[in-house]
Structure formats: C-alpha cells, structure tokens
Amino acid sequence: MRVALVFLVVLFLGCSAAPYKPTKINGVSFVAARDVVDSTHVEPVVNVNANFAAVMPFGFIKNLEHPEIIHNTDRQWFGETRAGAEQYISELRKANIKIMIKPQLWVWRGEFTGEIMMTNESDWQDLETSYEAFILEYADLANKVNAEIFCIGTELELFVKFRPEFWSQLIEKIKSRYTGKLTYAANWNEFAKTPFWNQLDYIGIDAYFPISDKKTPTYEDCLKGWKAHKPTIKRLSEQNNTPVLFTEYGYRSVDYSGREPWVSDRTMKEVNLDAQVNTTKALFDTFWKEDWFAGGFIWKWFIKHDEVGGHDNPMFTPQNKPVEAILSETYAEFN
C-alpha cells in the first residue's frame, strides 16, 4: 500500500510539473473549387497537423451599390454552393478535422467588400433581406452538420457601421437556428470598431496587419512590428472577456510581404520565400502561446496540394514552400 501511495504521489508531482501546452484552433482556409473532394485532398491537411478547416461557400454581388446577393446556384463552382460545402465538410470530418463555415461575398471585378454601401434606405433594406437569406442558408447548414464555428460575415465594414441594428438582430436569428460558436471576420483595420463582439464567442480578425517595410524583413523585425498592434488586440479581448481568433492570417512569398499583407496584386511577383517564413514565424511566436488567443486559419489552402504553391509561387498559399514546415511544426506543438 505504501509503495503504491508513493508511486501515485510521484506520478501526480510529475504531471503537475509538466509544462502547460494550450490547444489552439490550427486551421486552414480550405478554398472552394470546381470539384468534389476525396481523401487525397484532405490528407495534406492532416499532414500539416491542422485540426480545423474553414469551408467557404460564396455569394456574389454585381457592384458595391447593388443590394442583391446571388448564391447557391448551378452557375457557381461546386465548392461555392451549399451542396459543395456539405460534401467538403463530410470528407474533412472523416479525418477528424473540425469545421468553421465561413460564407463570403465576392463583388464583381474583385472590389473590396468592406466598401459595400447602399445609397438609399430602400436598397439598404433590400440588401439586409438578401444578406439574411444568404447567411441563414448557411447557419442552417452549420446546424445540420454540427459545425464547431459559424462565421456570420467577412470584411463588411461599412455594412456593419451604417446598419448595426440589423447585425444585432441577425445574430439573434442565427442563434435561434444554430447553437455552436459564432464569430465575425473583421478586417485588421475594422475590428476595434465592430459593435457586436459581446454577442459572439470569438473576436474574429483577418490579421493582415502591416509589420515591416523591409524588402526581406527579419524575424526580429517582424516581432518588433507586432508591438504596435498586439496591445490593442489583447485589450479588446480583455474588455469583452472574449478570445481572439484570426479568421484569416498569412503572408505572400514576395518582397515586402510584411508591408501591406492584404495586397493580392499580381504585379507583385518577385518571389521571396524567406520573407514569408520570417513573417509567419513571428506571428506564431507573438500569439500562439497567449491564453486569450484561440488560434487561426491560414490563407489559403487549395484542394489539389500537389499542383499548387511551390518555390516559384508569389501568392499566399504555404503549400510546397519552406513556410509549410513552420506551419506543420507550430500546429503539431499546439495540437
């Protein structure tokens, strides 16, 4: 009996002395495509040690002043529709990947969704009716598939600013249909002004913060750059008693990748793999160990892993680039 007791005491002390390792939402933004997915498309997600995927169906608007959202039609790519999102989720679930459903809008010619702005009350009301139908379609899907997180919108700054009452009542309607966790994906320069964080479970931020003007920022440059932003992010989390989730984060593998990380301009084509590695590693080391920080979803992850990215690719994806190893190592540590 005494030997057994000593063993239990030693075991307890050993466990209590073990370092605390928080589990994070280690996500990929699983890009909607033309095709059905299968296990070969999901296996690379597992291999990078991700435990979450953002599935992103789309709605489309003709221009920034147009109130009608077209969605879930046979003219869209399969992955952009409700049926496609559900099929993607089913396949990801087989690999024990958790899900955030993140419906997004696309404005014709790629104009910025944060500038969607109606010019009269009638159009505002039409937009609200159309957006509600769009988002409740996917709230119902989130409920059906038991998605762990549902994102109620992405980078809609002026829509939120000028119609806050709509958003507050929309959140209550979503909660009547879906009982999982809720977030909103605010742009990096929008999140501090978003009025409804106290109604949600995560403060969602698309984290394209400028952190360095250098052509090839060093890891230390990037850590320093985050000091201008991190206190504001942490303070908002504490004020709302709500964890922060990077609903999108990531850097392009180009020169000056930390200067304006939101830019997807294809004229920026000078590949710089070191810049992508340094910016990404600094982001992980700045946030992933914080207890008020929930995790994030890297932008972007394409379904055909072997056909994308690579050392000649100047875009966001980490696939088949040196930064993929940084991603895999960090996700493994916090999984």
N, C-alpha and C positions, 0 to 999 in steps of 0.2 A: 504493500500500500504506500509506504513512504517513498519507494523508488518511483512509483507511478506519479505521486504528487510532485516530486522533484522534476520529473520529466515534463509535466504539464506546466509548471512554473517557468521552466527554461523555454518551453515552446511559446508560452504567452509573451515572455520578455523578448524573445527573438522576433515574434511577429510585430510587437509594438514598436520595436526599434527599426523595422523596415521603413524605408523612405516612402512618403506619400506620393502616389502616382495617379493623378487625376485622369479619368477617361474623358476624351473630347469627342465632339462631332467632327470626324475626319472625313470630309465629303468631297465628292467630285460633281461638277456640273455636267450631267450626262446629256449631251447635245442631241436634240431631236433630229432624226434623219428620215430618209425615204423608206427605209427598210424595216422589216421585223427584226428583232434581236433574238439571239440564242446564247447558249452558254459560252461560246467562243468570244462573244462581245463583252460578256460580264467578267470572264476570267482575268483580264488585265486590271479591272477594278479591284478584284480580290488581291491580286499580286502586289498592288501598290499599298496594300493594308488599309484601304478605305473601309469605313463601316457605314457610310451614308452616301446616297446619291440624290441630287436634285433632278427631278424629272420635270421637263419644261414644255408643256403644251403652249400654243400661241394663238393670239387673236390679232387681227390686222385692222388698221385704220388708214383711210385714204390720205389724210393730211392732219396737221396739228390742230386745225379748227373744225374737224369733221367729227360728229358725235356717234357715228355708227361703228360698232366693232363686229367684224366678221370672224366667226370662229366655228371650229368643229365641222368643217365642210369637206366634201370629197375632192376639193381643189387644193387642199393642203397636203404637205408631206405627212406620211403615216404617223410619225413620231410627234407631230404637232397637234394631233387630234385626241379626243378622249379615248377612242379605242386604242390608239397607239400608245398613249401614256399608260393605259391599263396593262397592255401587253408588256411594255418595258418593265413596269413595276412587278408583274408576275415573274418575269425572268430574273430580275435582281433579287427578289425575295428568296428564290431557290438557293442563292448563295449567301443568304442571311444578311443582305445589305438593307439597311433601314432607309426610309424614304422621306424626302421633303418634296411635296408637289408645289411647283413654283410657276403658275401661269404668268405669261409675259405678253406684252403688246409689241407689235412692230409697226412703225409708221412708215408709209411708203417713202422710198428713197433713203431710208435709214435715219430720218430726222429724230432728234433726241426726245424720248418720251416725257422727260421732265418738263418740256415746254408745251405739252398738250394743253390748250387753253381755248375755251369757247368764248364767243363774242357777244352772246346774249343769253338771257335766262332760259329761253325755250331750248336752246341747244345744250345748255348745262343739264337740264332735266332729261333730255334725250340721252346724253352721254351717261348719266347716272343709271338710267334704266338699262341701257345696253351693257354697261360695265357690271352691274349687279347680275344680270343674266349670265354673263361670261364667267364671273368669279364663282357664283353659286353652282354652276355646272361642275366646276372642279372641286368645290367644297363637298358636293355630293359624292364625287369620285373618291376624295380623300377619306370620307366616312366609310364608303364601301370597301376600300382596300386597307383600312386601318393605317393610313399614313401617319407616321410619327409627328410630322410637322406639316403645316399648311401655310404658305406664304400668300398674303392677301393682295399683294401688288408689288411692282418693281419700278423704282425710279420715276415716280409720278408727282414731282414736287409741286407744280402749280395746281394740279387737280386736288391735291391734299390741302394746299394753302388756302384756296378760294372756296372749297366745299367741305370744311371739316365736319359739319353735322352729318353729311352723307356718309362719311367714313365711319363715324361713331356708330350710326345705326346699322351700317353694313356689317360691322364686326359682330354686333348682337345677332343679326340674322345668320351669319356664318356659325356662330356658337350654338344656334338652335338646330343646326344640321350636322355639326362636326364637333367632337369632344376632345380632339387631340390638341397639340401645342400650336400656337399661332405666332406668326411674325410678319413683318413687312420689310421689304428690301429697299431701304433708303439709300440714296446716293451719298457719297462720302461728304459732300458739302451741304447735304439736306438733313441729315439725321438729327442734328441738335435742335431743329425747328419742328420736327414731326410731333403732332399734338396728342397722339393716342397711345403712346408706349405703355401707359398704365392699364390699358385694356388687353395687352398682348403678353406672351410668355417669353419672348426674346426681343431685344433691341437689334433689329437686323440692319446691317450696314454693308453696302457694296464698297469695299475698302480700297478704293483707288486713290489713296492719299499721296500727294507729292512728298517725296522724302529726300531727293538729291538731284541737283542739276548737273552732276558729273556724267561724262560720257560712259565711263565704267565705274560706277560707284563701288567703293569697297564695302565689305560687311560692316566695318566700323562707321563709315559714312551713313549707312542706312539705319543703324541703331541710333545714331545721333539725330537723324531726320525724324524718327518716330517720337522723339521727346517733345516735338511741337504739337502732336496730336493725341498721344496716349492719355495724358491727364484729363482732357475733355471727355474722351470716351469712357474712362473709368468713373469720372464724376457723374456722368449721366446714368451709368449703371447703378451707382450707389443711390442716387436721388430717387430712382424708380424701383429700387430693390429688384432689378431685373437683369439677367445675364445678357451679355453681348454675343451675338452670332454674326460672323462675317458671311452673309448670304452669297457674296462673291468676293474673291480675292485672287490676286495673281499679277504677274508681270510678263511683258513680252520679252523675247530673247533678242533685243535690239539695243543699239547705242541709246543712251539717255533713258533707259527703261524706268527709272525712278522719278523722272521729271514731271511727266504727265501720264501716269499709268493707265488712265482711262482711254487714251487715244488708240484707235484701231486703224488709223490711216495707213493704207498700203504703200504710200510713198516712203514710209519708214521701213527700210528693208536691209539696213546694214546689220547683219546678224552679230549678236554679242551674247554668247552663252554664259560668260562669267557674270555679266550684269544681271541676268535672270537668276542665277544661282545666289548671288550676294543679296539681292533684294528679297528673295523668297526666304532665305535662311534667317535674315534679320527679322522679318515679320514673324516667323515661327518663334524665334527666341524672345521676341518682345511680348508675345501674347499667350502662347500655348501653355505656359506654366501658371498663368493667373487664374485664381479660383473664381473670379467674376466673369471670366471669358469662357464661352461654351464650345467654340470651335469654328469651323468654316468650310466653305465649298470652293475648291479651286476652279478657276475659269481658264480653259474649257477642257472637257474630256470627250473625245469623239469615239463613236462606237467601233470603228474599224481601226483598232490600235496599230496594226502593222503597216497601215497605209498613210499615217499622218505624222506630223511633227518631224523630228529628225534634226540633225546638226545644221541643215541649211534653211530651216524654217524660222521666220522672224516673228511669228504670231504668238498668241498667249499660251497655247497648249504646252504642258510639260512633257508630253508623250515623246519617248525616244530621244530625250535630251538629258544632259547631265543633271538638270534640276529634278528629274523624276526620281533619282536616287535619294535626294534630300527629302522629297515628299514621302517616299516609302519609309525612310528611316524615322522621320518625325511621327508619321501615322502609326508605325509599329510601337514607338515609345509610349504613345498616349492612347493605345487601343485596349 
